[in-house]
Amino acid sequence: QILLAMAEAEQPPKEDLSVGPLSVLSESVKKNCQVLINCRNNRKLLARVKAFDRHCNMVLENVKEMWTEAPKAGKGKAKAKSINKDRFISKMFIRGDSVIMVLKNPA
């Protein structure tokens, strides 16, 4: 019994991911639903989360990356409109320090 008590004392406490800010990611993994991730490079990722950790490092699948590009303004031309662009990435790892915000897809 003493060994069992020592083993329990050495283990870090289990984090409850059903509440708190990481619950959005936990729910996405369990239900396989999409999330919208706002990144520091001013791009958005619509994806399914396969795995994550407490630093918000994530393994993503079926990723649609979306961003806008402002065309280069030439001499004497009127201000051009920005262009919405996107691309598909089948699998991706994203480092947590580039994540600003994670939103559940309401669908």
C-alpha angles and dihedrals in degrees: 000000000000091000091049092051091049092050091051091048092053095053116090115242115271113251116232104225095182090083132039133037095314091057090088091060093041091052091047091054094047097045096032090229128151127262131194112228120197111207135201092243087066093253129124126220122204105194151134115256115228098174140353142173137211091275090059092248103155142192107214134191132196092016122187108195114201131189142147127240126201110215118235111269111232126203115291095000125130117249107284122224120251117254124228112224134181141174137190123240118185098204131011142170115210123193113232098232090067092057118098102170141356121207130188115239105245092213 
